[in-house]
């Protein structure tokens, strides 16, 4: 969730509405797919939603690098968002690779919902 908030703050007053909208929706999609997957009845469905969240995380990364090259934001803002994106991506990879499929058994398993 911190990533989505950082994106929202960085985009305030931005004139490029379509870029802003896509970046915001992609960052929100990460949280929403984690939450949706958490309620799925099978490990297969849970992992499927984690992969969707991971894809959205990669999309955010790509868009942030584009924004940095185009100087859409201050370098410090982009670097902070990229750091958050990297952290979320690593957590998602950990959950996806968790062989038990039980989120409660992963250290901090529910904490990812707060990101």
N, C-alpha and C positions, 0 to 999 in steps of 0.2 A: 504494500500500500504506500510506503514511503516513496517508491519510485514514481507512482502515479501522481502523488501530491507534488513532487519535485518538478515533474513534467508540466503539470497544470500551472504552477507558479511561474515557471520559466516562459510559458507561452502567453501569459497575460498581455493583452494589447497587441499581440502579433497580428499582422495583416494577412499573412498567408493562411487563410482559414482551412483549406483542404489539408495542408501539411499538419497544421495544429490538430485538426480533428482526427486525422489518422494516427498521429503519434499518441494522442490522448487515449483513443480507443484501443490501440495496441497495448499500451501500458495497463489499462484497466482490464483488458482481456486476460492478462496473466493472472490477476487475483481472482477473477470470475471463474476461470477454468479450474483453478486449484480448488476453489470452494465447491464448484459443481461436481468435480471428480471425487471429492471427499465423501459425498453422499451416495456415490454409486455402489450398487450391491456387490460387484465383483472386482477383484484385483485388476482384471483385464480392462474394465471400464475406467477404473481409477487411473491406471497408467496411461490409458489413451488420452485422458484429459490433461495429465501432466505433460505429455508430449505436445499437446496443443498449446499449453501455457509456455513450454520451452520454445516453440516456434514463434509465439508472440514476443517472447523475450529477445529472440534473435532479430526479429523485425525492429524492435525498439533500438537495439544496438546499431543496426544498419542505418536507421533514420537519424540517430544521434550523431553518427560519424558524418553523414551528409550535412546535418545542421551545423556541425563544427566547421566543415570545409566551407560552407556558405556564410559563416559568421552570423547565423541566426540568433545565437545566444552568446553570452559571455563564456569564455573558455572555462572559467571556474564552475559555472553552472553545468556545462556539458560534462566536464570531468567528474563532478559529483554524481550526475545521473548515470554516467557510464560505470562508475564504481558500484552504485546500487544495482544496476543491471547485471554486472558481473557476479555480484553476491547472490542475487536471485537465481541466476543461471546455474551457479555451482550448487545451490541448495536443491534446485529442481533435478539436476543430474543425480545427486545423492538419493533423492526419493525415488527416482525412476530406477536406479540401480539396486535399490533395496530389495533383496531377494524374498524377504518375508511378505512384502506387500501390505504390511500392517503399519500404518502411519504412526500409531501410538508407540510402536517399538523403535522408531527412529528417534535418536536424541533430538529434541526440539521439533518433533514432527508436526505439531500443531502451530509452531511459531511461524512457519512459512505463510500461514494465512494472514498474519499481521503485516507481512512485507507489502 
